[in-house]
Amino acid sequence: MTDHIIAYEGRVSIALGVMQEAYATLYVPWLNRRIGIEGTLQRPPHSLEMVKEWIRNHDKERGKAEGFAILRRDAETDGGWRFVGHTGIHGIKWPNGTATTGSMIVDAESRGKGCGTEAKLLLLYHAFYILGLRKVHSRVKAWNAQSLGHLLKCGYQIVGRHKQEEFHEGEFVDEILLEVFRNEWEPVWQAYQTTGKLPRLTEEQRALIEKKLLKQ
């Protein structure tokens, strides 16, 4: 049994917790499968020791980068939670008050169920209310509709595009650039707190995703 250390507990099914070496044995198999890391900059192979060292370095990076385990409620698991991925804030810059976020839901059963959206809402709470950041950036490969959608649902706005920026499956693909200010995220957060429900894409946002993904 892993003694999960919860930092932020969400309203639906997700909590953010402290990354622990005990998660490494779960993480490594996912990191070495393309389906689990396809939309990220991760590349196999990853050894168990590499992942343990990465987790140990979290404390050393505090203030420059801060990461969390993504935990999902699971009544059948000891402790009532199970590790399903990682999310973090990277490249924190002062006095600019800016940073970049990234996430991976590596557990296949937890994809497409709003886990990434809720984890991002909690991470932005940490970014804006705890760290006092002013603006948060993110970027998505132009084929990755799911990641683009969950960022838009959390208040992010598309601000640009890098043409043929990332190498993917034998060819270079565009990268979509997004950012969110506290006042853009806050109404989404307040609605989530009030209703206990995750935000949903509007028809306008769905049309925007289709347009941006087709514009290669």
KETI-969955 format. One record per atom (N, C-alpha, C): residue in three letters; x, y, z. Coordinates in steps of 0.2 Angstrom, whole numbers, plus 5000, padded with zeros to 4 digits. Example, Ala and Ser with C-alpha at 12.3 -4.5 7.8 and 13.67 -1.06 7.14 Angstrom:
% residues 2
ala506649725039;ala506249785039;ala506649845039;ser506449895035;ser506849955036;ser506450005039;
//
This chain:
% residues 216
met500449945000;met500050005000;met500450065000;thr500350114996;thr500650174995;thr500350225000;asp500650265004;asp500350315008;asp500350375004;his499850395001;his499850454997;his499750515001;ile500150564999;ile500150625003;ile499750674998;ile499150695000;ile498750734996;ile498950814998;ala498950844992;ala499050924993;ala498450954991;tyr498050944986;tyr497450974984;tyr496950914982;glu496350914985;glu495850864983;glu495350904979;gly495150874973;gly494650904969;gly493950884971;arg493450914967;arg492750904969;arg492450844965;val492850814960;val492550764956;val492950694957;ser493550684955;ser493850624956;ser494650624956;ile494850684956;ile495650694956;ile495850734962;ala496450714964;ala496850754969;ala497550754966;leu497950814968;leu498650814967;leu499050804973;gly499550754973;gly499850734978;gly500650744977;val501050724983;val501750734982;val501950674978;met502450684974;met502750634970;met503250594974;gln503150524974;gln503550484978;gln503850424974;glu504450404977;glu504850354973;glu504450284972;ala503950274976;ala503550214976;ala503150214969;tyr503050274966;tyr502650284960;tyr503050264954;ala503750264955;ala504150244949;ala504050184946;thr503850134950;thr503750064947;thr503150064942;leu502650104944;leu502050114940;leu502150154934;tyr502650204935;tyr502750254930;tyr503150234924;val503650194925;val504150174920;val503850134915;pro503350084916;pro503050044910;pro502650094905;trp502350144908;trp501950194904;trp502450234900;leu502950254903;leu503450304900;leu503750274894;asn503750204894;asn504150174889;asn503650144883;arg503050164884;arg502550144879;arg502250214875;arg502350214869;arg502250274865;arg501550294866;ile501050254867;ile500350274868;ile500250314874;gly500650304879;gly500650344885;gly500950414885;ile501350424880;ile501750484881;ile501750524874;glu501350504869;glu501350524862;glu501250594862;gly500850634866;gly500850704865;gly501350744869;thr501850714872;thr502350744876;thr502950744872;leu503450774876;leu504150784873;leu504550724876;gln504250674880;gln504650614883;gln504750564877;arg505350534878;arg505550484873;arg505850424877;pro505650364875;pro505950304878;pro506650294875;pro507050254879;pro506950214885;pro507050254891;his506650234896;his506750264903;his506850204908;ser507350214912;ser507450154916;ser507150174923;leu507150124927;leu506850134934;leu507250184938;glu507850184938;glu508350224941;glu508250294939;met508150304932;met508150374929;met507450404932;val506950374933;val506350394935;val506350414943;lys506650364946;lys506750384954;lys507250444955;glu507750454951;glu508150514951;glu507750574950;trp507350574944;trp506950624943;trp506450644948;ile506150594951;ile505750614957;ile506150644963;arg506750614964;arg507150644970;arg507250714969;asn507350734962;asn507550804961;asn507050854961;his506450834963;his505850874963;his505950924969;asp506250904975;asp506350954980;asp506951004978;lys507450984974;lys507951024973;lys507751084968;glu507151064964;glu506951114959;glu506451164962;arg506251154968;arg505651194971;arg505851264970;gly505351304968;gly505351374967;gly505551384959;lys505851344956;lys505951344949;lys505451304945;ala505351244948;ala504851194945;ala504551154950;glu503851144950;glu503551114955;glu503051064952;gly503151004954;gly502750944951;gly502350904956;phe501750874954;phe501350844958;phe501150774955;ala501050724959;ala500650664956;ala499950674955;ile499650644950;ile498950654949;ile498650584951;leu498250594956;leu497950534960;leu497150534958;arg496950474957;arg496250464955;arg495850424960;arg495250444962;arg494850404967;arg494750334965;asp494850284969;asp494750224967;asp494550184974;ala493950164974;ala493750124980;ala494050064981;glu494250034976;glu494549964976;glu495349964977;thr495650024978;thr496350024979;thr496450044986;asp496950014989;asp497150034996;asp497250104997;gly496950135002;gly497050215003;gly496550254999;gly496150214994;gly495650254991;gly495850294985;trp496450294983;trp496750334978;trp497250284974;arg497350304967;arg497850274963;arg498150324959;phe498850314958;phe499250354954;phe499150344947;val498950404943;val498750394936;val499250444932;gly499650484934;gly500050524930;gly500350584934;his500650634930;his501050684933;his500850754930;thr500850804934;thr500750874931;thr501250924935;gly501450974932;gly501951014935;gly501951084932;ile502251134935;ile502351204933;ile503151204932;his503351224926;his504051234925;his504251304923;gly504951314923;gly505251374921;gly504951434924;ile504851434931;ile504551484934;ile505051544934;lys504751604932;lys505151664931;lys504951724935;trp505351754939;trp505251814943;trp505751864941;pro505551934940;pro504951954943;pro504351954938;asn504451914932;asn503951914927;asn503251884929;gly503351834934;gly502751794937;gly502451754931;thr502851724927;thr502651674922;thr502951604923;ala502651554920;ala502851484920;ala502451444915;thr502751384914;thr502451344909;thr502151284913;thr501551254910;thr501351194913;thr501351134908;gly501351074911;gly501351014907;gly501050954911;ser500750914908;ser500350854911;ser500450794907;met500450734911;met500350674907;met499850624911;ile499350604908;ile498850554911;ile499150484908;val499550444911;val499850394908;val499450324909;asp498950324914;asp498550274915;asp497950274909;ala497950224905;ala497550224899;ala496750224902;glu496650194907;glu495950194909;glu495650264912;ser496150304913;ser495950374916;ser495950424910;arg496050404904;arg496050454899;arg495350464896;gly495250534894;gly494550544892;gly493950544897;lys494150554903;lys493650554908;lys493650614912;gly494050664910;gly494050734913;gly494650734919;cys495050684919;cys495550684924;cys496050744923;gly496250754916;gly496750804915;gly496450874916;thr495850884915;thr495550944916;thr495550964923;glu495250914927;glu495250934935;glu495950944938;ala496450904935;ala497150914937;ala497350974936;lys497251004930;lys497451064927;lys497151124932;leu496451114933;leu496151164937;leu496551174944;leu496651114947;leu497051114954;leu497751144953;leu498051124947;leu498751154947;leu498751224946;leu498251254942;leu498251324941;leu498051364948;tyr497651324952;tyr497551354959;tyr498151364962;his498651314962;his499251314965;his499651374962;ala499651384955;ala500051434952;ala499851504954;phe499151514954;phe498951584954;phe498851604962;tyr498551554966;tyr498351574973;tyr498951554978;ile499351514976;ile499851494981;ile500551524979;leu500751514973;leu501351544970;leu501351614968;gly500751634967;gly500651704965;gly500851724958;leu500851674953;leu501051684947;leu500551734943;arg500751764938;arg500351814934;arg500051784928;lys500451744925;lys500251714918;lys500551644918;val500151594915;val500451524914;val500351514906;his500951484904;his500951464897;his500851384896;ser500651364890;ser500651294888;ser500751284881;arg500851224878;arg500951214871;arg500651144870;val500451134864;val500151074862;val500251064854;lys500450994853;lys500550974846;lys499950984842;ala499951004836;ala499351024833;ala498850964831;trp499050904832;trp498550854831;trp498250834838;asn498450854843;asn498250834850;asn497550874852;ala497050854849;ala496350884851;ala496150874858;gln496350824861;gln496150814868;gln496450864873;ser497150864872;ser497550914876;ser497350984875;leu497251004869;leu496951074867;leu496351084870;gly495851034870;gly495251044873;gly495251054880;his495651024884;his495551024891;his495951094893;leu496351124889;leu496651184891;leu496151244890;leu495851234884;leu495251284883;leu494751284888;lys494551224890;lys494051224896;lys494251254902;cys494951254903;cys495251284910;cys495351364909;gly495151394903;gly495251464903;gly495851484898;tyr496251444896;tyr496751464891;tyr496551484885;gln496951534882;gln496751564876;gln497351544871;ile497151534864;ile497651524859;ile497951584857;val498651594857;val498951654856;val499451654850;gly499551594848;gly500051584842;gly500151514840;arg500651504835;arg500751444832;arg501551444830;his501851384831;his502551374828;his502451324823;lys502651344817;lys502551304811;lys503051244811;gln502851184810;gln503251124809;gln503851124815;glu503551134821;glu504051144826;glu504251074830;glu503851024830;glu503950964833;glu503950904829;phe504450864830;phe504550804826;phe504050744829;his503650724824;his503150674827;his502950624821;glu503150554823;glu502950504818;glu503250514811;gly503850534811;gly504250544805;gly504150604801;glu503750654804;glu503750724801;glu503650774806;phe503750834804;phe503750894808;phe502950924808;val502750934814;val502050954815;val502051024818;asp501551064818;asp501451124821;asp501351124828;glu501551174832;glu501451174839;glu500951234840;ile500451224844;ile499951284846;ile500151304853;leu500151374853;leu500451404859;leu499751434863;leu499751424869;leu499251454874;leu499451484880;glu499051524883;glu499251554889;glu498551574893;val498651584899;val498051594903;val498251644909;phe497851694910;phe497951744916;phe497451724921;arg497551744927;arg497151724933;arg496451744932;asn496351804929;asn495651824928;asn495251784923;glu495651744918;glu495351704913;glu495151634916;trp495551614921;trp495451544924;trp494951554930;glu494951604933;glu494551614940;glu493851604939;pro493451624934;pro492751614933;pro492651534932;val493051504928;val493051424928;val493151394934;trp493651414938;trp493751384945;trp493151394949;gln492851454949;gln492251474954;gln491651434952;ala491551424945;ala490951384943;ala491051304945;tyr491651284945;tyr491851214947;tyr491751204954;gln491951254958;gln491851254966;gln491151254967;thr490751294964;thr490051304966;thr489651244964;thr489751214958;thr489351164955;thr489651094956;gly490251084958;gly490551024958;gly490650984952;lys490551024946;lys490550994940;lys491151024936;leu491450974931;leu492051004927;leu491751044921;pro492151094919;pro491951134913;pro491851094907;arg491451114903;arg491351084896;arg491551124891;leu491651104885;leu491851144879;leu491251174876;thr491251234875;thr490751274871;thr490751254864;glu490251264860;glu490151254853;glu490751294850;glu490851354852;glu491351404849;glu492051374850;gln492151344856;gln492851314857;gln492951254853;arg492351214852;arg492451154848;arg492651174840;ala492251224838;ala492451254831;ala493151274831;leu493351304836;leu494051334836;leu494551274836;ile494451224840;ile494851164840;ile494951134833;glu494351124830;glu494351094823;glu494751144818;lys494651204818;lys494951254814;lys495751254815;lys495951254821;lys496651254823;lys497051194821;leu496651134822;leu496951064821;leu497051054813;leu496551084809;leu496651074802;leu497151124799;lys497351174802;lys497751224799;lys498451204800;gln498651154796;gln499351134796;gln499751164791;
//
